[in-house]
């Protein structure tokens, strides 16, 4: 993890310093100074807000973007993005009877393509459309986290006398079949299950089209979903450093 963070810091340092110099220049102008002054922690928010106000004031006025992107187009784009970054894709999966709580819910498996044929490293249930008995707003819920399961107290995890992990979805929704990790990572892990909840208009004739704020909402919530796969994605990030 330290190597990965150090790699990120080194890659982003030049751009970060350039952005800080923009704020230092604003402070220099305020103080009518000859040289760029130091930017203290208590200066940051003040000059960042001042810089943002200047950017907004100088930007050309744009008409609001009309709803254009369909839900399917957005998830296709997200899948391509994750494939480019991490080598994973979002794959629609046919639902088993009684698997979800409403007919409009869809299942996506997160598939890692380092193995031939692909290997599932997590599951996302997408409850995207509004309905009368559903709370409004957007949210991400972790039903089952990604974690190692073979290095803790088995007596506390399994029934008395049982030494193997059960895997019977009809008997217990949180039972899992532990998997081994790629890249030589020690141990066995449970795969995450998450829910992506939104309140988009229910499709009637054709696909639901999203406005720009709704597109940003999906990307935001999918970021939370990817955090739940952090143990699985860590190996790929380490490999890229």
C-alpha positions as CSV (number, residue, x, y, z in Angstrom):
1,X,0.0,0.0,0.0
2,X,2.9,2.4,0.8
3,X,4.4,1.8,-2.6
4,X,1.1,2.6,-4.3
5,X,0.6,5.8,-2.4
6,X,4.1,6.9,-3.0
7,X,3.6,6.3,-6.7
8,X,0.4,8.4,-6.7
9,X,2.2,11.2,-4.8
10,X,5.1,11.3,-7.3
11,X,2.8,11.3,-10.3
12,X,0.5,14.0,-9.1
13,X,3.1,16.3,-7.4
14,X,3.9,18.5,-10.4
15,X,0.3,19.2,-11.2
16,X,-0.5,19.8,-7.5
17,X,2.3,22.3,-7.1
18,X,1.2,24.2,-10.3
19,X,-2.3,24.5,-8.8
20,X,-1.0,25.7,-5.5
21,X,1.0,28.4,-7.4
22,X,-2.3,29.7,-8.8
23,X,-3.5,30.3,-5.2
24,X,-0.2,31.8,-4.2
25,X,-0.5,34.3,-7.0
26,X,-3.9,35.4,-5.7
27,X,-2.4,35.9,-2.3
28,X,0.5,37.8,-3.8
29,X,-1.9,40.2,-5.6
30,X,-3.9,40.7,-2.4
31,X,-0.8,41.7,-0.5
32,X,0.8,43.6,-3.4
33,X,4.0,41.5,-2.9
34,X,6.9,41.2,-5.3
35,X,7.3,37.4,-4.9
36,X,5.0,34.5,-4.4
37,X,4.3,34.0,-0.7
38,X,3.9,30.8,1.2
39,X,0.4,29.3,1.2
40,X,-0.6,28.4,4.7
41,X,-3.3,25.9,5.7
42,X,-5.6,28.7,6.8
43,X,-5.2,30.4,3.4
44,X,-6.3,27.4,1.3
45,X,-10.1,27.6,1.5
46,X,-10.2,31.4,1.1
47,X,-8.1,31.5,-2.0
48,X,-9.6,28.3,-3.5
49,X,-13.1,29.9,-3.2
50,X,-11.8,33.1,-4.7
51,X,-10.2,31.2,-7.6
52,X,-13.4,29.3,-8.3
53,X,-15.5,32.4,-8.3
54,X,-13.2,33.9,-10.9
55,X,-13.4,30.8,-13.1
56,X,-17.2,30.8,-13.0
57,X,-17.4,34.6,-13.7
58,X,-15.1,34.2,-16.7
59,X,-16.8,31.1,-18.2
60,X,-19.2,31.6,-21.1
61,X,-22.8,31.2,-20.3
62,X,-24.1,27.8,-21.4
63,X,-27.6,26.5,-21.9
64,X,-28.5,23.6,-19.6
65,X,-27.8,20.3,-21.2
66,X,-30.9,18.4,-22.2
67,X,-31.3,14.8,-21.1
68,X,-29.4,12.8,-23.6
69,X,-27.6,9.7,-22.1
70,X,-29.6,6.6,-21.5
71,X,-29.1,4.5,-18.4
72,X,-27.7,1.7,-20.6
73,X,-25.2,4.0,-22.3
74,X,-23.9,5.3,-19.0
75,X,-23.3,1.8,-17.6
76,X,-21.6,0.8,-20.9
77,X,-19.3,3.8,-20.5
78,X,-18.6,3.0,-16.9
79,X,-17.7,-0.6,-17.8
80,X,-15.3,0.6,-20.5
81,X,-13.8,3.1,-18.0
82,X,-13.2,0.4,-15.4
83,X,-11.8,-2.0,-18.0
84,X,-9.3,0.7,-19.1
85,X,-8.3,1.5,-15.5
86,X,-8.4,-1.9,-13.7
87,X,-9.1,-4.6,-16.3
88,X,-12.6,-5.3,-15.0
89,X,-16.0,-5.0,-16.6
90,X,-19.7,-4.9,-15.6
91,X,-21.6,-7.9,-16.9
92,X,-25.4,-8.2,-16.7
93,X,-26.5,-11.5,-15.1
94,X,-29.9,-13.2,-15.3
95,X,-31.7,-13.2,-12.0
96,X,-32.8,-16.3,-10.1
97,X,-36.4,-16.5,-8.9
98,X,-36.8,-14.4,-5.7
99,X,-33.3,-13.0,-5.9
100,X,-34.3,-9.3,-5.9
101,X,-37.0,-7.3,-4.1
102,X,-38.6,-5.7,-7.2
103,X,-38.9,-6.7,-10.9
104,X,-37.1,-3.5,-12.0
105,X,-33.9,-4.3,-10.1
106,X,-31.0,-5.5,-12.3
107,X,-27.8,-7.4,-11.4
108,X,-24.3,-6.6,-12.6
109,X,-21.3,-8.8,-11.8
110,X,-17.9,-7.2,-11.6
111,X,-15.7,-9.5,-13.7
112,X,-11.8,-9.5,-13.6
113,X,-10.4,-10.5,-16.9
114,X,-7.0,-11.6,-15.8
115,X,-8.2,-15.1,-15.7
116,X,-9.2,-16.8,-18.9
117,X,-13.0,-16.5,-19.2
118,X,-13.1,-13.9,-16.4
119,X,-13.6,-14.2,-12.6
120,X,-16.3,-12.5,-10.7
121,X,-15.0,-10.3,-7.9
122,X,-18.3,-8.7,-6.7
123,X,-22.0,-8.1,-7.4
124,X,-23.9,-4.9,-7.8
125,X,-27.7,-4.8,-7.7
126,X,-29.1,-1.7,-9.5
127,X,-32.4,-0.3,-8.2
128,X,-32.5,2.7,-10.4
129,X,-36.1,3.8,-11.0
130,X,-38.6,5.6,-8.8
131,X,-41.8,3.9,-7.6
132,X,-44.5,4.7,-5.1
133,X,-43.2,2.7,-2.2
134,X,-39.5,3.6,-2.6
135,X,-37.6,6.4,-0.8
136,X,-36.3,9.2,-2.9
137,X,-32.7,10.2,-3.5
138,X,-29.6,8.3,-4.5
139,X,-27.5,6.0,-2.3
140,X,-25.1,3.1,-2.1
141,X,-25.5,0.3,0.3
142,X,-23.0,-2.4,1.3
143,X,-24.9,-5.6,1.8
144,X,-21.7,-7.6,2.3
145,X,-18.2,-6.1,2.4
146,X,-15.0,-7.4,0.8
147,X,-12.9,-8.9,3.5
148,X,-10.5,-11.8,4.3
149,X,-12.4,-14.6,6.1
150,X,-9.7,-17.2,7.0
151,X,-7.6,-15.2,9.5
152,X,-10.1,-14.5,12.2
153,X,-11.9,-16.5,14.9
154,X,-13.8,-19.3,13.0
155,X,-15.6,-20.3,16.2
156,X,-17.2,-16.9,16.1
157,X,-18.1,-17.1,12.4
158,X,-19.4,-20.7,12.1
159,X,-21.9,-22.8,14.0
160,X,-20.5,-25.1,16.8
161,X,-18.7,-28.1,15.3
162,X,-18.6,-26.7,11.8
163,X,-15.2,-26.2,10.2
164,X,-16.1,-25.4,6.6
165,X,-17.7,-22.3,5.1
166,X,-21.3,-23.1,4.0
167,X,-22.5,-22.0,0.6
168,X,-26.3,-22.3,0.2
169,X,-27.9,-19.1,-1.0
170,X,-31.4,-20.4,-0.2
171,X,-30.4,-21.1,3.4
172,X,-28.6,-17.9,4.4
173,X,-28.2,-14.8,2.2
174,X,-24.8,-13.8,3.7
175,X,-23.2,-17.2,3.4
176,X,-20.4,-17.1,0.9
177,X,-18.0,-19.3,-1.0
178,X,-14.6,-17.8,-0.2
179,X,-12.2,-17.2,-3.1
180,X,-8.4,-16.9,-3.4
181,X,-6.9,-13.8,-4.7
182,X,-4.7,-13.3,-7.8
183,X,-1.1,-12.0,-7.5
184,X,-0.1,-14.4,-4.7
185,X,-2.2,-12.6,-2.0
186,X,-2.4,-14.8,1.1
187,X,-5.7,-16.1,2.4
188,X,-9.3,-16.5,1.2
189,X,-11.8,-13.6,0.8
190,X,-15.6,-13.1,0.7
191,X,-16.8,-11.2,-2.4
192,X,-18.7,-7.9,-1.9
193,X,-22.4,-7.4,-2.6
194,X,-23.6,-3.8,-3.0
195,X,-26.8,-2.0,-4.0
196,X,-26.9,1.1,-6.2
197,X,-30.1,3.0,-5.5
198,X,-31.4,6.0,-7.6
199,X,-34.7,7.6,-8.3
200,X,-34.7,8.1,-12.1
201,X,-37.9,8.3,-14.1
202,X,-39.4,4.9,-14.9
203,X,-39.0,4.1,-18.6
204,X,-42.3,4.1,-20.5
205,X,-41.8,4.3,-24.3
206,X,-38.1,3.8,-24.9
207,X,-35.1,4.3,-22.5
208,X,-34.9,6.7,-19.6
209,X,-32.8,9.7,-20.6
210,X,-30.7,11.3,-17.8
211,X,-29.7,14.9,-17.3
212,X,-26.2,15.9,-16.5
213,X,-26.8,15.9,-12.7
214,X,-28.2,12.4,-12.9
215,X,-25.1,11.3,-14.9
216,X,-22.9,12.7,-12.2
217,X,-25.0,10.9,-9.6
218,X,-24.4,7.5,-11.2
219,X,-20.6,8.1,-11.4
220,X,-20.5,9.2,-7.7
221,X,-22.4,6.2,-6.4
222,X,-20.4,3.8,-8.6
223,X,-17.3,5.2,-6.9
224,X,-18.6,4.0,-3.6
225,X,-19.4,0.6,-5.1
226,X,-15.8,0.3,-6.4
227,X,-14.6,0.9,-2.9
228,X,-16.3,-2.2,-1.8
229,X,-14.1,-4.2,-4.2
230,X,-11.0,-2.5,-2.9
231,X,-9.3,-5.7,-1.7
232,X,-9.7,-7.2,-5.2
233,X,-8.7,-4.1,-7.0
234,X,-5.7,-3.5,-4.8
235,X,-3.7,-6.3,-6.6
236,X,-4.3,-4.6,-10.0
237,X,-3.3,-1.2,-8.7
238,X,-0.1,-2.6,-7.1
239,X,0.7,-4.3,-10.4
240,X,0.5,-1.0,-12.2
241,X,2.9,0.8,-9.9
